[in-house]
Amino acid sequence: MQLFDDNSHLNTWMLEKAREGDRRAQKAIYDALASKMYALCIRYMGDRETAEDVLQDGFVTLFAKLDTYTGEGSFEGWARKIFVNTALMSLRKNDVLKESDEMDSARGVTSEAPSAVQDIGYKELCKMISELPAGFRTVFNMYVVEGYSHQDIADALGISVNTSRSQLLRARAMLQAKILERNK
Amino acid sequence: MQDNWQEFDRQMKSVLQDAGEKVPGRVWRAVSSRLDSAAASAALWWRWAVPAFVAAAVVAGLFLTGTFKPAGSPAGEVDILAQADVVPSADDNTSDVTSDMLAGLVAQDEVPAPYVPKSGFSAPVRRSGNVLSGQTGAPAAEALTAEEPLKEEKGAEITTVEDKTEDIKTEEVKEAGFNTETAAQWARIQQEENRGKRAEVKLSGLYAQGSVGGNDSNLSYGGNGISRMAPGMGSAYAGISEAGQSTYGVPFTVGLGVRFHILDKLSIGTGVDYSLLTRTFTGSYNGNSADRYEGSIYHSLQYVGVPVNVYYDLLKTSDNLINLYAWGGGEAEYCISNRYRLMERSGSNVITDRAGGIQFSAALGLGMEFKLNDVLGLYADPSVRYYFHGNQPKSVRTDKPFMFNFDAGLRFNF
């Protein structure tokens, strides 16, 4: 269990302080979340520089919206949604997702069984994901890591459910190909 | 194939979901700076609201009490002899907090300053440093490395901070899942705050009051015209007689007070006040048959009083910059000096008289305190106050017992 994973008296107290604008409490929340959320932003944005911007925006949004956290569910889960939405907004703003749609039909799907990924380190895996087209990468992150449904993804990205399924399949296939290439 | 992809996804998720990346320090600095900017923007209209509130209260008071003297009005209705002026200064004190600061302070085993209570009247007793710029009781970066997956705890009972004032027990901290160092830091911070709340005795500090009143003849006590003001000055014929209306100076009060929070939003304040009431009038003095004076007489009364007021916090901004409160109470004052100065007269020209009894008054008002910095606050308490006569010498209070008061001053929070 980690900081803010539960709604203990202490956590509730810290959140209350952060809502009041207490900078120590805000820093506490930042320190507790920043590392994971930065990794999340890198996975969505594909590069560190843009991810830093999204991380900043996400935290500013998070502190502004602290009042809306009701205590239902984990605080980190609530925070992740804010960072995912911030990343999606940034991707949409730069029309990156549209560019990915155009690449949709350009990739094939491997018929080979998926390879095990446990032997691959986080950094290497992250690099592979960052090399995916933005649309594939986004659907993959939302579905596989965050656990969104295809319907949720379709609604969030303004695409059809079938496109979401297709992009997920192609993202998996591309990752699979990279893993096979790496293991050769 | 579907099952294979599910296993593929599961493995991917296990690697990716709880992974962390080292975050450059510039990100927090940028976030902190943007939070400061947002807070400053939010505070901007409050900064305008305070002077507007003060100005509106003064104007309202002048009109309500009929003491506003437009140009060309007859002289002698109201003559402001003293007034309390306060000039707010802007001092937005929000500074950055760095991990280095935390490390240094923790190493010195310093205890952070207690937080400003959400609904306190003013800043609590401050033991060390700036609430905002004190060390971070920083949570643990190392806590991020834990591998346990995120848990969903829907339906968990939420308790509010206000409902919990007891100190955190070590067991509770451990149950909350903190590592020892982080838990100790945060528990210590909250324990300090709880102690601060319990010992929330605030010295309200030096304050000055100015009461706006007039000599509206319709409200005068005992009527106008000839009246004997200082009976018993040597003979049945001796004393000071008043002929004509008085011109009152604005009553002026200074004092020191303390305030105790007895409940979250409720506090009681008391202290000691010194008040000076002045007026001039045309009259005559008969000391004895050979000692007679006719002309202008300057009358001054000095009171020492003990106010007891109850304050209820109505609103407090999240950054603690502004407190809005309602208050009511009473004051008992004893006249320590009652002097008449016979103007334009050579020789002995000061006559003193004894004033017995206590003057009681009751007041209701609203107040706003604007925090200038950690220890200093500017406040304005417009109110209505009724003065009971209590056989007191004639003054603006006896002449116009229902008065609009405007108290303003600086409040020091220690």
Contacts between the chains, C-beta under 8 A, distances in Angstrom:
chain1	res1	chain2	res2	distance
A	1	B	146	7.5
A	1	B	148	5.8
A	1	B	151	7.1
A	1	B	176	8.0
A	1	B	177	3.3
A	2	B	143	5.2
A	2	B	144	7.0
A	2	B	146	4.9
A	2	B	148	6.8
A	2	B	177	6.3
A	3	B	139	5.2
A	3	B	140	6.7
A	3	B	143	4.8
A	3	B	177	7.3
A	3	B	178	6.5
A	3	B	182	7.1
A	5	B	148	7.8
A	5	B	150	6.5
A	5	B	151	5.8
A	5	B	153	8.0
A	5	B	177	6.2
A	6	B	151	7.3
A	6	B	153	5.8
A	6	B	156	7.1
A	6	B	176	6.5
A	6	B	177	6.4
A	7	B	153	6.4
A	7	B	156	4.5
A	7	B	157	7.6
A	7	B	158	5.8
A	8	B	172	7.2
A	8	B	175	6.8
A	8	B	176	3.8
A	8	B	177	7.6
A	9	B	159	6.1
A	9	B	164	5.6
A	9	B	168	6.7
A	9	B	172	6.4
A	9	B	176	7.4
A	10	B	168	6.1
A	10	B	172	7.2
A	10	B	173	6.4
A	10	B	176	4.8
A	10	B	178	7.3
A	10	B	183	7.7
A	10	B	186	5.9
A	10	B	187	7.2
A	10	B	190	7.0
A	11	B	176	6.5
A	12	B	158	6.3
A	12	B	159	6.0
A	12	B	160	7.2
A	12	B	161	6.5
A	13	B	161	4.8
A	13	B	164	7.3
A	13	B	190	5.9
A	14	B	139	7.9
A	14	B	186	7.0
A	16	B	118	7.3
A	16	B	160	7.1
A	16	B	161	4.2
A	17	B	115	6.0
A	17	B	161	7.7
A	19	B	318	6.9
A	20	B	115	7.8
A	20	B	116	7.8
A	20	B	118	6.1
A	20	B	318	5.0
A	20	B	319	7.6
A	20	B	320	7.6
A	21	B	35	7.8
A	21	B	39	6.2
A	21	B	318	5.0
A	21	B	319	4.8
A	22	B	115	6.0
A	22	B	131	7.4
A	22	B	132	7.3
A	23	B	32	6.9
A	23	B	35	7.5
A	23	B	94	7.1
A	23	B	96	7.7
A	23	B	97	5.1
A	23	B	132	5.4
A	23	B	133	7.9
A	23	B	136	7.6
A	24	B	97	6.0
A	24	B	112	7.0
A	24	B	134	7.0
A	24	B	135	7.5
A	24	B	136	4.7
A	24	B	137	5.5
A	24	B	138	7.5
A	24	B	189	7.7
A	26	B	32	7.9
A	26	B	35	6.8
A	27	B	28	7.1
A	27	B	32	7.8
A	27	B	97	5.3
A	27	B	136	4.6
A	27	B	138	5.9
A	27	B	139	7.9
A	28	B	136	6.9
A	28	B	137	6.8
A	28	B	138	6.0
A	28	B	139	4.0
A	28	B	186	7.5
A	29	B	139	7.6
A	30	B	28	5.8
A	30	B	31	6.7
A	31	B	99	7.8
A	31	B	138	5.6
A	31	B	139	4.9
A	31	B	140	7.2
A	31	B	141	5.4
A	31	B	144	7.9
A	32	B	139	5.0
A	32	B	140	7.7
A	32	B	143	6.5
A	32	B	144	6.9
A	34	B	23	4.5
A	34	B	27	7.0
A	34	B	28	7.3
A	35	B	20	3.3
A	35	B	21	6.1
A	35	B	22	7.0
A	35	B	23	6.0
A	35	B	141	7.2
A	35	B	144	4.5
A	36	B	18	6.7
A	36	B	19	7.3
A	36	B	20	5.1
A	36	B	144	6.5
A	38	B	20	7.3
A	38	B	21	4.4
A	38	B	22	7.9
A	38	B	23	4.8
A	38	B	27	7.6
A	39	B	16	7.7
A	39	B	19	4.8
A	39	B	20	5.4
A	39	B	21	4.4
A	42	B	21	6.1
A	43	B	16	6.7
A	52	B	24	6.9
A	52	B	26	7.8
A	52	B	27	5.7
A	55	B	23	7.1
A	55	B	27	5.6
A	56	B	27	6.0
A	56	B	30	5.1
A	56	B	31	5.5
A	56	B	34	7.0
A	59	B	27	8.0
A	59	B	31	4.6
A	60	B	31	6.2
A	60	B	34	5.1
A	60	B	35	6.8
A	60	B	38	7.4
A	63	B	35	6.2
A	64	B	38	7.2
A	70	B	158	7.6
A	71	B	156	6.7
A	71	B	158	3.8
A	72	B	154	5.4
A	72	B	155	7.1
A	72	B	156	7.7
A	73	B	152	5.4
A	73	B	153	7.0
A	73	B	154	5.3
A	74	B	150	5.7
A	74	B	151	6.1
A	74	B	152	5.8
A	74	B	153	6.2
A	76	B	150	5.6
A	77	B	150	6.1
A	77	B	152	6.4
A	113	B	1	7.2
A	113	B	4	5.1
A	114	B	4	4.8
A	114	B	5	6.1
A	114	B	7	7.0
A	114	B	8	3.7
A	115	B	8	7.9
A	116	B	11	6.6
A	117	B	8	6.8
A	117	B	11	4.5
A	117	B	12	5.8
A	117	B	15	6.4
A	118	B	11	5.6
A	118	B	14	7.8
A	118	B	15	7.4
A	120	B	15	7.5
A	122	B	15	5.6
A	122	B	16	7.2
A	122	B	19	4.8
A	125	B	12	7.4
A	125	B	15	5.7
A	125	B	16	6.9
A	126	B	16	7.5
A	126	B	19	7.5
A	129	B	16	7.8
A	143	B	9	7.7
A	144	B	9	4.6
A	144	B	12	5.2
A	144	B	13	5.7
A	144	B	16	7.8
A	145	B	12	7.1
A	145	B	13	5.5
A	145	B	16	5.1
A	145	B	17	5.5
A	172	B	5	6.0
A	172	B	8	6.5
A	172	B	9	7.8
A	175	B	12	7.8
A	176	B	8	7.5
